[in-house]
Amino acid sequence: MALVPQLIGAARGVTARSLMQLPRPVLARLAGSPVVVDGRTLDPEMQLLLRLQRLAGPAAETVAISRGRKIIRASSRLAGGNQPIGAVTDRTIDGPGGPLGLRFYTPRGLSGQAPALLFFHGGGWIYGDLESHDATCRFLAEEAQVRVVAVDYRLAPEAPFPAAVDDAMAAWAWVVEHAQGLGIDPDRIAVGGDSAGGNLAAVVAQQATRAGGPAPAFQLLIYPATDFLETAPSRLTYADGFFLTKAFMDLAEENYLVGGEDRSDPRLSPLHGDVSGVAPAYVVTAGFDPLLDEGNAYADKLRAAGVPVEHVCEDGLIHGFINMVAIGRTAPKAARRAATALQRGLTTPHR
């Protein structure tokens, strides 16, 4: 009987992928009347996926966190598909709280010293792992032709703030120290991630720069969470119905923060940190995302500090599109643009 849910999930994944390949006019009719907010039109593929999501079962934030983690992992696997890759290797290093898992992705045809991306997965600091973002990391490695190192940092509520930050910094230090033995060019290491992972990537870039040691050469920030202090308007505009919900964000915050933290602490809210001298960045936001405004604000802050920034808002997309590399046309194109920016940003050493 345990196989039945797996078969149902696989069938839903095949159905979603098949529907997304229909001609755009047909797909638009299935999606329903256009959704327009603040002058932006929700992409029909995203609109149809949201309709399918409502039929797929409970959302992760409506069940116990342990079950929600399984839901996130399964849905990400369906949306990511089977992405080809040259090689994948897991290893464990000594982390601040015990063993810290890393996963290494080598794209096909790549040998010798090469640029790399240290990647932190999203999931609100309570969900996500190496499996939930496996397809995303494979995609980025192959499309950008860089080595990718994914970090399995500790999650709340078992390990609340600052455990994830401590693990992220430890992973950064270890990869830099062992770069040459890993086939990585130490002068061309980027940090990146989506949502909570984008938060951690921005934090690592700031903290490494402030420490005066080796710092990232580039930042790939995918709809990053940047502000625990203020509630931006987009958090209210898109609070429900666009995949990332207020209930999800509230649950994440309740578990990641244990109380008494300074919400302006740059390790929590990089929007309130010192960004002078940090690495050039590609900041991508989604038009129908509660995190839209704070992602935009972080790009503006970097630019105001003289940091080279390429900011792209994928107007018709929703939070989570970086996991949809096997679904439809629109999300994979946006993910490919991010990979191209990563490759471009690591072409020339910045230090």
N, C-alpha and C positions, 0 to 999 in steps of 0.2 A: 504493500500500500504506500510505502514511502516514495515509490517511483511516480505515483500519480501526480502530486504537485509539480514535480520536475517536468513531466510531460505537458501538463497544462501550461506551465510557464514557458516552455519551449515553443508551444503552439502560439501563444500570445506574441512571443518575439518574432516568429516567422510572419504572423499576420501583420504586425506593425510594420515590419520591414517591407512586406509586399505592398501594403497600402501606400507607403511613402514613395513607392516607385510609380504610382499611377500618374497619368498626365495631370499637369497642374490644374486645369479647369475642373477635372473630375474630383481631384483631391480637395479643391476649394469648396465644391458643392457638398462633399461629405463633412467638411469641417464646420459648415454652417455660416451664418451671417458674419461678416468681418467684424473683428474686435478692434476698436480704435480708442486709444488712450493718449491724451496729450499730443495728438497729431501723429502718433505712431500706429501702424497697423500690425497686429500680431500675424506672424507668418502662418499660412494655412497648415503647414506641416506641424508646427508647434501647437496650433489650435486643435488639430485632430489628435495629436498625442495626448493632450490634456483631457480630451473626451475619453480616449481609451484608458487613461490612467484612472479615471473615476469608476471605470468598470472592472478594474484589475484587482480590487481588493483593498484592504486597509492601508492607509498611508503610514509610513514608518513612525511618525510622531504621535500616532493614536494608539500605539501598543507599547508593551514593555520595551525598554531599550535593547535588551538582548534579542528580542524578536525583530525589532526595527533594524538592527544591524544585518540580519539575514535578508530582510526585504531589500535594503539598500544594495547589498552585495549581489543579489539575484537580478534586480532590475538593471543594475549597471552592466552586468554580464550580458544581458539580452540586448541592451542598447549599444554595447561596444562590439559585439560579434567576435569573430576569430581573426584578429589582426596578425598578419605575418610579421615575423621578426627573425633576425639572424640568430641570436642566442639570449637566453634568460638564465641568470644565476642568482641564487639566494645565499646570503651569508649573514652572520650575526656578529655584532661588535659589542664591546662593553659600553653601556650607556649609563647615564646618571642614576637611573632607577633599576638597573639590571640589564639583561640582554636587550639589544636594540637591533631589530631586523632591517636589513637593506636588501633591495632587489636591483640587480644590474641588468640593463637592456643594451644589447649591442646590435645595431642595425646591420642588415645584410651588406656585405662588401666593404665594411669598415674594418681597418686594421691599423695598428700603430697608435701613436698618441693622437688624440682627437678631442674636440671640445665636449663638454658634458653639461647636463642639466641635473641639479639636485632638486627632486620633485617632492612636494608635500601635498598629500591628497586632501580633498574637502570632506565635509560631513559634519560640520558644526562642532568639531572637537569631541564629538561623542560617537559618531559613526565613521565608517570608511576604514579601509585597510589596503594592503598590497593587492588584494583580489579585486576590490571595488573599482580601482583605477588602473588595473592591468592593461586593458585595451587602450586607454588614453595614453599611457606611457609607451606602449608599443607603437602607437600611431605617431606620437611626437618624435620618438627615436628614428623611425624610418623616414618620416617626412622631412625632418630637419637634418638628418644624417649626423646625429650626435649621440653620445652615450647618455643614457638616462639612469640615474640612481634614485630609486623611490625609497622613502623613509617610512617605516612602520612605527611612528611615534605613539606614545602612550595616550590613551583616551580617558576622558571623564565619563562617568563619575568616579571610576576607580582611581584615576590620577588627574585631578583638576589642575587648573593653572597654578604654577607655571610649568608643569611637567612637559607639556607639548613643546614649549619654547626651549626648555633645557635640552630635550632630545634633539630638536632641530639644530640648535647650536652645536651640540656634540657631533651630530652627523656631518655638519659643515666642516668642523675642525678635523674630523677623521678623514674625510674625503680629500681635503686639501693636503693633509700630511702624507697620505698614501697615493696621491694622484699619479705619480709616474709609474708606480707598480700596477696601477689599475688601467694603464693605457690612456690616461687623461692628461691633457695639457693644463698644467696648474694655472696658467694665465687666462684660460678661457673656460671658466666654470660659472654657469648661471644658476640662479635659484628661481624656482617657480612653483606655482600651485594654483588651485582653484578654490574660491570661497574661503573657508577656514585655512586651507593650504596656502592661498594667496596672502592671507594675513601673516602666516608664519614665514613665508618667503620675504615679505616686506620687512618683517621684524629682523630676520637674519641679516638682510642687507644693511639695515640701520645699525644693528648691534656690532656687526663685524667691522663696519666702517668706523664707528665710534671707538672701538677697541684698538684701532691702529694696526691690526694684523692683516693678513690676507683677506680681501673682500671680494664679493662676487663681481664678475665682469658684466653681468647683464641680469635683468629681472623680467620674468614672464609672469605677469599678474593677471589672472583670469577671474573676473568679477570678484575682486578681493573684499573681504570684510575688513574695514579699517577703523571703525569707530564704535566703542562701547559707551561713549560719554553722551552723545547727542542722538536723537531719533530723527533721521533725515526724512523728508516728505515721501520719498519713494517707498520707504518701509511701510507707510500707511496706504499709499495708492495701490500697491501690489500685495497687500497683506494676505489675500486669499484668492485662490483660483489660478495661480500661475506657477505651480509646482513648489517653490519655496514659500512656506506660509509663516504667518506670525506665530502660530502654535509651534512650529518647528524651531524658529529662532528663539522663542521664549524657553523652550525645553533645553536647547543648547546652552543658553546663558545660565539658566538655573543650575545646570550641572557642571559647567566649565568654571564658573565663579562660585566660590564657597562663602563669600561675604567678607566685606571689609577691604576689598581691593580698591586701589585708586584707579578709577576707570580711565583716567588720562595717562596712565602708565603706558609708555610707547610699546612695551612688550604685549600689551592688550590692544591698544589703539594706535597703530602706527601713524594715523592721521595727525596725532598730537605729538609726534616725535620729531627729531632733528634729521632732516633728509639731505642736508648739505653734503655734497661729495659722494652720495650713493651712486650705484651703477645706473647706466641708462636703462630704460624700461619700455616694455610694450605692455600697456594696460588695456585690456579689453573688457568692456561692460556689455550687458544685455539690456535691451530696451524695456523688457517686461520683467524686471527683476527688482525685488525689494532693496537689493544692494546697489542699485544703479547710482544713486546720488553720492554715496560715500566712495564708490570707485571713481566717479568723475572728479570728486573733490581731491582724491589722492593724486590723480594725474595732474590736476591743477597745481597742487602743492609742490610736486616734483618740478614741474615746469617753472614755477615761480622761484624755485631755489637754483635754477640754472641747470637742472638735470635734463639731459636729452630724453624726450618722451615721445613715443608714438601712441596716441590714444585712439582706439577704435570702438565705437558703440555699434554693436550688432543690433540694429533697431528692432527687428521683428522677432528676436529670439528670447528665450526664457533662461532662467538660472538652470544650470546643469547641462547646457548644450555640449560642453567639452567631453561629456561621457557618451554622447550620441554619435560616435564616429562611424557606426554601422547603420544608422537610421536616416533614410531620406537623402536629400541633396544639400539642404541649407546648413544644417549643423556641421556636417563634414567639411563644407567649404570654409566655414568660419574657423574650424579647428585647423584647417590647412593654412589659412592666413596667419594664425598664431604660430604655427610651426615654421612658416617661412620667415616671420619676424625673428624668431629665435635663431634660426640659421644665420640670418643676416647680422643679427646682433653679436654673434660669436665668431664672425668671419675674421675680425681684426682684434687683437688683444687691446684692452682698454687700460691696462695698468703698466 
